[in-house]
């Protein structure tokens, strides 16, 4: 009788340990199967427009921005024949500043500054994923040397690479 009770207790302990191992394995598999986005950086998409609608910028475009530490960085170098282009957006600055340098075929250069005002909010996928931020564009303003106007087309900035955020109209030369 004592031997049967001991054998039963031993079997219960083994089943309990097996249940714990299966539970931990299931938890591990479920946590590691999260599909994290490959690219956690979000970009704004600019589409070039003219008086007749969608257009192509035949001039050369380079764009700089200021980092949080105050240094400049080139974010687009000599784009040509552009119908659309993407620019990064900062994680936590309330205003992003871009300097657009447009060079025409005669090497005439125009420089404009663009300020993108936005609200930033963190986006949580999973503890397994890298942190990311989404944004709500609240306003855009710019100088008017080579850029005629910029219109906010879609104010929410997230991972979607097909959303046109801005329609940009360059001045006719």
N, C-alpha and C positions, 0 to 999 in steps of 0.2 A: 504494500500500500504506500509506504514511504517512497519507494523507488518510483512508483507511478506518478505521485505528486511532484517529485523532483523532475522527472522527464517532462511532465506537462508544463511546469514552470519554465524549463529550459526551452521547450518548443515555443512558448508564448514570447519569451525574450528574443528568440531568433526571428520570429515573425514581426515583432515590433521593430527590431533593427532593420529587417528587410524593408518594412514599410517606410522607415525613415530614409533609407538609402534611395528608394524609388521616389519618394517625395522630393528629396534634395536634387536628384537627377532631373525630375520634371520641372522643378523651379529653375534650375540652371538652364535647361533647354529653352524654357519659355522666356527667360530674361535675355538670352543671347540671340533670340530670333527676331529682335526688333529691327526693322528696316530703317536705318538712319539715312538721312539724305547724304549723298556723296559731297555735295557742295553746300556748305552752310552760309556762305556769303551771298547776300542779295544784291542785285544790281537794278539800276533804273534803265529803262529802255527809251531811247529817243528815236522818233521817226521824223525824217526830213519831209517837210511839206512846202509847197509853193502856192501861188494863186490858183492854179488849176487842180490842186489836190496833192497826192503823194508825189514826191520829187526825188531827185538825186543831187547830192552836193558834189559838183565837179571839182571844187577847190580842195585843197589839202587842209585837214583839220588835226590839230594837236590840242590836248587838254591836260592841264595841270590842276592839282588840288593841294590844299594845305592839310598836313597831318595835325593830330592833336598837339604834338610837341612843337608845332610852328614851322617845321621844315616843309619844303615843296616836294611833290612827287609827280612824275609823269604818269598819267593813267591811260592816255591814248597818244600814240606816236604816228603822225603823218597818215591818217586815214584818208583814202581817196575813193571817189565814186560811191560814197555812202548813201544808202537809203535808210538804214537804221544803224544805231550804234548803242553800246551799253557803257554805263559808267558806274563805278562802285558807289556805295552810300555808306557813310560812317555808322558805327554801332550806336554811339551815344551823344554825338554833338547835336545840338538843336538846329544848327544851320550848317549846311555843307557849302563851301565856296569853291567854284571851279573857274579857271581861266581858260577861255577858248581862244586859240590862235588860228586864224584862217588865212591861208596864203593862196592867192589866185595864180593863174597861169603866167601873169606878168610879174610875179614875185611881190605884189602889193599885199601887205600884211594888215589885218585888222585884229584887234584884241578886245574881247568882251569878258566881263566878269558876270557869273551867274551865281545867285544865292538860292539854295533850296532849303526852305524852312520845313521842319518835320517834327513829328512826335515819334519817339522810339519806344517800343515795348518788347520785352523778352518773349521768346517763343519756346515752349517746352515740348520736346518730342518724347524723351525718355532719359533716365539717368545714364543710360549707355551711350547717348548721342552727345555730340559737341554742342555747346550753347549757341544759340542764334538769336537774332533780333529781326523783327519786322518793323515796318515804318508806315506812318500815315503822313502824306505830303499835305501841308497846310497852305503853302504859298510858294510862288517862284517869282523872282525879280531879276533883272539883268540890265546891263548897259546896252546901248543901241547903236554901236558902231558897225558891226557886221551881222548882228542878230536883230531881225525885225520884231519877232515876238516868240514867246514860248507859252504854250497852253497846256495845262494839266489835263490829260485825257483820262487817267485812272490814278487815283490818289493812294491806293493801298499797294505797298511794296512787300512782296514775299518771294518765295522760291519760284513762282511761275515765270518761265523764260519767254512766254508768248505774249505777255501783257505790255502794250505800249503805254508808258507812263506819261510821256511828253510828246507833243507835236511841236517841232521847232521850225521856224520860218527864218531863213537867212535873207538879208537884204539883196535886192537885185543890183548887179553891177553893170 
